[in-house]
Amino acid sequence: MEHTVGAARTPRARWIEEGLQVLAADGVDAVRVEVLAKRIGVTKGGFYGYFADRDALLLALLDTWESEAVDQVLAQVEHFDQDPKTKARLAGLLTFSSNRLLPIDLAIRAWARRDEAVAERLRRVDNRRMALLRETIGEFCDDPDEVEARSLLAFCAVIGGHFLAADHEGRTRLEVLTKAADLLFAPPDRQSPR
């Protein structure tokens, strides 16, 4: 009996990657099987070999995002024995400065406003990110209220910086964010009152 090799199936990861790209560019409503198949250049039949339906794909997109944006970022940060500011800055750069993760993160935040299950996933991810900030800031600050406030401000600066359209009177956004990080990650006894 002769075995005939058929056309190679489009890998599951390719469907997920295309889904993430569409999500980042156009939002969750644009993530459709037909759209992805056309982008990949295949028929949509191969999709159903990996996913029961669109909802299964959307769950896979969230799983992939969480793995990349939290699990993999935290694994990279834990490999560095650096000061707290450097650890937090690295985590922020890996997550919120990339052309890949940032647009996905922002799209998921928009999606979470309309979907409670996605909002719960985002809450879990943000809680893990806040835990890293609390841990790093807690290395030099022992007041739990101050640790929480600094963590919140640091996280808000990173997220909010992508939505803020204000100018900074002769300074770049990066210069201002760097100064904010310097202030937020300075030990309490090294801060100078104004």
N, C-alpha and C positions, 0 to 999 in steps of 0.2 A: 504494500500500500504506500503510495507516494504522499508525502506531507507537503502541502503548499503553504508557504509563509504569506500571510496576508499583510495588509498595510499596517504599519505601526500605529498603535493607539496613541492619541494625545495624552501625555501623562497627566495625572490628577493635579500635580503641582502646577502645571501650566494653566489649567482652568482656574485654580486659586489665584495665581499671579495675575492673570488677566482680570479676574474679578476685583482684586485689590486695586489695580490700576484704574479700572472704571469707577470704583467706589471713590477713590481719591480725586479723580477728575470731575466726576459728574454726580456723585451722591448715590445713595442706596437704590433709589428708584430706577436708576439707569442700569443696574446690575441685572441683566436678563440673559437667559440661556442663548437666545438667538443672537444677541449683541456679542457675547463672548465667542460663540462659534464663528461668527463672521470675522471678528478680530483675529482669531487663531487661524482661520482659513479652512475650517472643517465643518462637517454637518453636526447638528446638535445631538445626534444619536449617541455619540461617544460619551457625552456628558452623563447620560443615565447609567453608564457602566460604573461610575464613581459616586454619583449622588442620586438620592431618591427623588429629589425635587430642588427647587430654588432655595427653599428654606434650609436644606442640608448644606448647600453651597454657602449661604450666608453664615451659618454656624461655623463652617470651615474657615471662612474669612476672619471671623472674630478669633477663632483659635490660633490662627497663624499670626494675626496682629498681636495678640497677647503674648505669644511665645517670643516673637521678635522684639516687641517694644518693652517687655518686662523681663522675661526669663533670660533671654540672651544678653540684654543690656546689663542686668544685675550680675550675670556670670562674668562679663568682661570687667565690670567695676570691681568685683571681689578679687580679681587677680592682681590688682594694683594695691600696693601698700603705700598709699599716699595720704596726705593731709585731707581733712574733711571737705574743704572747699574744692580741692582737685577731684575728689571722688564724685561729689555732687555735680560739679561742672561737667565732668566726663559723661555722667549719666544723662544730663541735660543735652549735651552736644550729640550724643548717640541717638537720643530720642527725638529731640525737637529742632535739630538743625539739618537733618538729612533731607534730601529730596525724595526719599522713599517713605520714611516713617512719619514725618510731620504731616504731609497731606492726608495720609490714611488716618492718623490720629484726629485731625480736625474734622474729617468726614464722619468718623465714628461719633465724635462729640455732637455733630449736627443730627445724626441718626438717633442718638440716645435721647434727644429732646422729644422724639415721637414714639419711642419704643421702650417700654419699661424693662424688658429683658436685656436690651442693649445698655440701658442706663445702669442696670445692676452690674453688668460686666464692666462697664467703664468705672463704676464706683470701686469695684474690686481692684482694678488696675491702678487707679489713682491712689487707693489706700496703700498699695504696695510701694508706689513711688513716694508717698508721704512717709512711709516707714523708713525708707532709705534716708530721706532728709532728716527725720527725727534722730535717727542713729548717728548720722554724720555731725549734725549740729550738737547733739548730746555729748559728743566727744570733748567739746570745749565749753559747753554751757550746761550748768546743772539745775537751772530753774525750769521745771517742766512747762510752765506757762510761757516763758520766753522761747523755749525750744519749739513749742507748738506755733507761736506767733511767727517766729522766723521761718519755720518750715512752710507755713501758709503763704507768707510774703514771697518766699523764693519760688514756690510753685506758681503762684499767681503772676509773678513777673515773667516767668518763662512762657506760660500759656497766654497771658494777656498781651504780651509783646507782639504776638502774631495778629492781634485784632486792633491794636492801638494805631491810630493814624497820625498822632501828634508829632510835631517836630521837637527837637531838643536844643534849640538856640545855639547853633554852632557845634554841637556834639553829634556824633553818630549814635544810632540805637545801640550798637555794640559797645561803644564807650560808656554809655549810661548803664547798660546791663552789667558790664564789668564792674563799674563803681558800686552798683547795687549789690552785687555778689560780694564785693570786698566788705561792704558794711554788714551784710547779713551773716557773713562767715567770720567776722572779727570777734575774738573772745570779748566778753562783756567788759573786762577791765582795760581793753585796748581801744574802746570806742571813745571818741572825744565829743563831748556835748557841744552844741552850738547855741 
